[in-house]
Amino acid sequence: MNWYVLMIQPSKARAITEKLLDMRVTYFYPQRTIWRKRRVGPRQRRDTPLMPCYIMVAIDIKRRGVRSILSIKGVTCFLGHDGVPQHVPGAEVERMQASVARGEYDETLQRIAQIVVGTSLSLVEGPLAGHSVTVTAIKGKRAEIAINGGTSITIAVDKLEKSI
């Protein structure tokens, strides 16, 4: 099976991926994690498409046919030249899948990189929201913090933000 790229209408992505699952077609729709600041409360985690207008599918074009895929509502076309779908090297798709799995497009890792042991931050949610805390250690996507110089707890990095 070769990988091909479908051009889609981004608003129909969920319906298209569900239809591809029903058809038992392997697909790859890379997502990235971003954190949105809300007016009130903590930042909100949101997964968004890395390439909103494209889905990669692994199919045998000779067996399945192009028309069955193009008949899905919201699918515009296969990327190709002169109406012929061009396949994408499997190594490239595997490289992208590995990048997504490693979290290279996850802004959580960027937030962790900004947090330094010994930094004063403030909590953004919970009963102690607004209190200043000190980071004592970082363990993966969680930070160990000291409250008022004494009590030590472990909390998710997204629950912290820089004090103004």
C-alpha positions as CSV (number, residue, x, y, z in Angstrom):
1,M,0.0,0.0,0.0
2,N,1.1,3.5,-0.8
3,W,0.4,6.7,1.1
4,Y,-1.5,9.5,-0.7
5,V,-2.6,12.9,0.3
6,L,-6.3,14.0,0.3
7,M,-7.2,17.6,0.1
8,I,-10.3,18.2,2.3
9,Q,-12.6,20.9,3.6
10,P,-11.2,21.4,7.2
11,S,-14.8,21.8,8.6
12,K,-15.6,18.3,7.5
13,A,-12.4,16.6,8.9
14,R,-14.2,14.7,11.7
15,A,-16.9,13.3,9.3
16,I,-14.2,12.4,6.8
17,T,-12.0,10.5,9.3
18,E,-15.1,8.7,10.6
19,K,-16.0,7.6,7.1
20,L,-12.5,6.5,6.4
21,L,-12.6,4.4,9.6
22,D,-15.9,2.8,8.4
23,M,-14.2,2.0,5.1
24,R,-11.3,0.5,7.0
25,V,-8.8,2.9,5.4
26,T,-5.6,3.7,7.3
27,Y,-5.2,7.4,7.6
28,F,-3.0,10.0,9.3
29,Y,-4.3,13.4,10.3
30,P,-1.5,14.9,12.4
31,Q,-2.5,17.0,15.4
32,R,-0.7,19.5,17.6
33,T,-1.5,20.7,21.1
34,I,-1.8,24.4,21.8
35,W,-2.8,26.2,25.0
36,R,-5.4,29.0,24.7
37,K,-5.6,31.7,27.3
38,R,-9.1,32.3,28.6
39,R,-10.4,35.5,30.1
40,V,-11.1,33.7,33.4
41,G,-9.5,30.6,34.7
42,P,-6.6,28.4,33.5
43,R,-5.3,28.0,30.0
44,Q,-7.3,25.5,28.0
45,R,-5.7,22.6,26.1
46,R,-6.8,22.3,22.5
47,D,-5.7,19.8,19.9
48,T,-5.7,21.3,16.4
49,P,-4.7,19.9,13.0
50,L,-1.1,20.4,12.0
51,M,-2.2,20.6,8.3
52,P,-5.9,21.4,8.4
53,C,-6.6,20.8,4.7
54,Y,-4.8,17.5,4.2
55,I,-5.3,13.9,5.4
56,M,-2.9,11.2,4.4
57,V,-4.4,7.8,3.5
58,A,-2.7,4.4,3.0
59,I,-4.6,2.6,0.2
60,D,-4.0,0.3,-2.7
61,I,-5.4,2.5,-5.5
62,K,-5.8,-0.4,-7.9
63,R,-8.0,-2.4,-5.4
64,R,-10.0,0.3,-3.7
65,G,-10.2,2.9,-6.5
66,V,-10.1,6.6,-6.3
67,R,-13.8,7.2,-6.7
68,S,-14.8,5.5,-3.4
69,I,-12.5,7.9,-1.5
70,L,-13.5,11.0,-3.6
71,S,-17.2,10.2,-3.0
72,I,-16.8,11.1,0.7
73,K,-18.5,14.5,1.4
74,G,-15.8,17.1,2.0
75,V,-13.0,15.4,0.1
76,T,-11.9,17.7,-2.7
77,C,-9.2,15.7,-4.5
78,F,-6.1,13.6,-4.3
79,L,-2.9,15.6,-4.6
80,G,-1.1,14.7,-7.8
81,H,-0.2,15.8,-11.2
82,D,-2.5,15.9,-14.3
83,G,-5.3,14.1,-12.3
84,V,-3.0,11.2,-11.3
85,P,-2.6,10.8,-7.5
86,Q,1.0,11.0,-6.5
87,H,2.1,8.7,-3.7
88,V,4.1,10.0,-0.7
89,P,7.1,7.9,0.4
90,G,6.2,5.8,3.4
91,A,9.4,6.9,5.2
92,E,8.2,10.5,5.1
93,V,4.8,9.6,6.7
94,E,6.6,7.5,9.3
95,R,8.9,10.4,10.1
96,M,5.9,12.7,10.6
97,Q,4.2,10.1,12.8
98,A,7.3,9.7,14.9
99,S,7.5,13.5,15.3
100,V,3.9,13.7,16.5
101,A,4.5,10.8,18.9
102,R,7.6,12.5,20.3
103,G,5.5,15.6,21.0
104,E,7.5,17.9,18.7
105,Y,4.3,19.9,17.9
106,D,3.1,19.9,21.5
107,E,3.3,23.4,23.1
108,T,3.3,21.7,26.6
109,L,6.9,20.8,26.1
110,Q,7.7,24.5,25.2
111,R,5.9,25.5,28.5
112,I,8.0,23.0,30.4
113,A,11.2,24.4,28.9
114,Q,10.2,27.9,30.2
115,I,9.8,26.7,33.7
116,V,13.1,26.7,35.6
117,V,13.7,25.2,39.0
118,G,13.7,28.0,41.6
119,T,11.3,30.2,39.6
120,S,8.3,31.9,41.3
121,L,5.1,31.2,39.4
122,S,1.4,31.6,40.3
123,L,-1.3,28.9,40.3
124,V,-4.1,29.5,37.8
125,E,-6.8,27.2,39.2
126,G,-7.9,25.3,42.2
127,P,-8.4,26.5,45.8
128,L,-5.0,28.2,45.8
129,A,-5.5,30.1,42.5
130,G,-3.4,33.3,42.4
131,H,-1.0,32.2,45.1
132,S,2.7,32.5,44.4
133,V,4.6,29.2,44.4
134,T,8.2,28.1,43.8
135,V,9.2,25.3,41.5
136,T,11.4,22.8,43.3
137,A,11.7,20.1,40.6
138,I,10.3,19.1,37.1
139,K,9.2,15.5,36.5
140,G,8.0,15.0,32.9
141,K,4.9,17.1,32.3
142,R,4.5,17.8,36.0
143,A,6.2,20.2,38.3
144,E,6.9,19.9,42.0
145,I,6.2,23.1,43.8
146,A,6.6,24.5,47.3
147,I,3.7,26.6,48.7
148,N,4.7,29.3,51.2
149,G,8.2,27.7,51.4
150,G,6.9,24.6,53.2
151,T,4.2,22.3,51.7
152,S,5.4,20.5,48.6
153,I,2.9,19.2,46.0
154,T,3.1,17.9,42.4
155,I,1.0,19.7,39.8
156,A,0.5,19.7,36.0
157,V,2.6,22.3,34.2
158,D,-0.5,23.8,32.5
159,K,-1.8,24.9,36.0
160,L,1.1,27.3,36.4
161,E,1.9,30.7,34.8
162,K,4.5,33.3,35.2
163,S,3.8,35.9,37.9
164,I,3.3,39.5,36.7
